[in-house]
Amino acid sequence: MSFNLLNGILQGAESLFASGGNPIAAGAGALAGGLSSGANAGTTAGSLGNTAIGALNAANEADTTAMYAENLRHQSKMQWEATWFNEMMDEKSERMRQMNELRDVQMEQRKADNQITKKFIQSITE
């Protein structure tokens, strides 16, 4: 039984990429690849191609996850802004309601003052 160094290196690299950087899996893959004697140029090229596709898929997944996280952050920010805006509008509405109440009280007071003034003028002219 012989040890195929090139196949061991290639299998170790493939195991490293496939496991997401786990050195133990890379070592086990290198050992298994080196001890297998059935490796030829076709399977080695196929293994490298599969490893490259796996790495591209992993990068795509990482990019998609980052985009999803950014989208969640954006949605959360927009939701907070909407909440703050709604609270501000509620406060503004409450202030306007209070101003209207005060205006109504002032109008009632003016009416009462006018009535008193009319009665006073009537009492003088009689």
C-alpha positions as CSV (number, residue, x, y, z in Angstrom):
1,M,0.0,0.0,0.0
2,S,1.5,3.3,-1.0
3,F,0.6,6.9,-0.2
4,N,-0.4,9.2,-3.1
5,L,0.8,12.6,-2.0
6,L,-0.9,14.7,-4.8
7,N,-4.2,12.9,-4.2
8,G,-3.9,13.4,-0.4
9,I,-3.2,17.2,-0.9
10,L,-6.2,17.6,-3.2
11,Q,-8.5,15.6,-1.0
12,G,-7.4,17.5,2.0
13,A,-8.1,20.8,0.2
14,E,-11.5,19.6,-0.9
15,S,-12.3,18.5,2.6
16,L,-11.2,21.9,4.0
17,F,-13.5,23.8,1.5
18,A,-16.4,21.4,2.0
19,S,-16.3,21.5,5.8
20,G,-16.1,25.3,5.9
21,G,-12.5,25.5,7.1
22,N,-12.4,22.6,9.6
23,P,-8.8,21.5,9.9
24,I,-9.7,18.1,11.3
25,A,-11.9,17.3,8.3
26,A,-9.1,18.5,6.0
27,G,-6.6,16.2,7.7
28,A,-9.0,13.2,7.5
29,G,-9.7,14.0,3.9
30,A,-6.0,14.2,3.1
31,L,-5.3,10.9,4.8
32,A,-8.1,9.2,3.1
33,G,-7.2,10.7,-0.3
34,G,-3.6,9.7,0.1
35,L,-4.3,6.1,0.9
36,S,-6.8,5.6,-1.9
37,S,-5.1,4.4,-5.0
38,G,-7.9,4.8,-7.4
39,A,-7.4,8.5,-8.1
40,N,-6.7,9.6,-11.6
41,A,-6.7,12.9,-13.4
42,G,-10.4,12.8,-14.2
43,T,-11.6,12.2,-10.7
44,T,-9.1,14.8,-9.4
45,A,-10.3,17.4,-11.9
46,G,-13.9,16.5,-11.0
47,S,-13.1,16.8,-7.3
48,L,-11.6,20.2,-7.8
49,G,-14.6,21.3,-9.9
50,N,-17.0,20.1,-7.2
51,T,-14.9,21.9,-4.6
52,A,-14.9,25.1,-6.5
53,I,-18.7,24.9,-7.0
54,G,-19.1,24.2,-3.3
55,A,-17.0,27.2,-2.4
56,L,-19.0,29.4,-4.8
57,N,-22.3,28.1,-3.3
58,A,-20.9,28.9,0.2
59,A,-20.0,32.4,-0.8
60,N,-23.4,32.9,-2.4
61,E,-25.1,31.7,0.8
62,A,-23.0,34.1,2.9
63,D,-23.8,37.0,0.5
64,T,-27.5,36.1,0.6
65,T,-27.4,35.9,4.4
66,A,-25.7,39.3,4.6
67,M,-28.3,40.8,2.3
68,Y,-31.1,39.4,4.4
69,A,-29.6,40.8,7.6
70,E,-29.2,44.2,5.9
71,N,-32.9,44.0,4.8
72,L,-34.0,43.2,8.3
73,R,-32.0,46.1,9.7
74,H,-33.5,48.4,7.1
75,Q,-37.0,47.2,7.9
76,S,-36.5,47.6,11.6
77,K,-35.2,51.2,11.1
78,M,-38.2,52.0,8.9
79,Q,-40.6,50.6,11.5
80,W,-38.9,52.7,14.3
81,E,-39.2,55.8,12.1
82,A,-42.9,55.1,11.5
83,T,-43.5,54.6,15.2
84,W,-41.7,57.8,16.1
85,F,-43.7,59.7,13.4
86,N,-47.0,58.2,14.7
87,E,-46.1,59.2,18.2
88,M,-45.2,62.8,17.1
89,M,-48.5,63.1,15.2
90,D,-50.4,61.8,18.2
91,E,-48.8,64.4,20.4
92,K,-49.5,67.1,17.8
93,S,-53.1,66.1,17.6
94,E,-53.4,66.2,21.4
95,R,-52.0,69.7,21.5
96,M,-54.4,70.8,18.8
97,R,-57.3,69.3,20.7
98,Q,-56.2,71.2,23.9
99,M,-55.9,74.4,21.9
100,N,-59.4,74.0,20.5
101,E,-60.7,73.4,24.0
102,L,-59.1,76.5,25.2
103,R,-60.4,78.4,22.3
104,D,-63.9,77.1,23.1
105,V,-63.6,78.2,26.7
106,Q,-62.4,81.7,25.5
107,M,-65.5,81.9,23.2
108,E,-67.8,81.0,26.1
109,Q,-66.1,83.6,28.3
110,R,-66.5,86.3,25.6
111,K,-70.2,85.4,25.2
112,A,-70.7,85.7,29.0
113,D,-68.8,89.0,29.0
114,N,-71.0,90.3,26.2
115,Q,-74.1,89.3,28.1
116,I,-72.9,91.1,31.2
117,T,-71.9,94.2,29.1
118,K,-75.4,94.2,27.4
119,K,-77.1,94.0,30.8
120,F,-74.9,96.8,32.2
121,I,-75.7,99.0,29.2
122,Q,-79.4,98.3,29.6
123,S,-79.3,99.2,33.2
124,I,-77.6,102.5,32.4
125,T,-80.0,103.5,29.7
126,E,-83.1,102.8,31.7
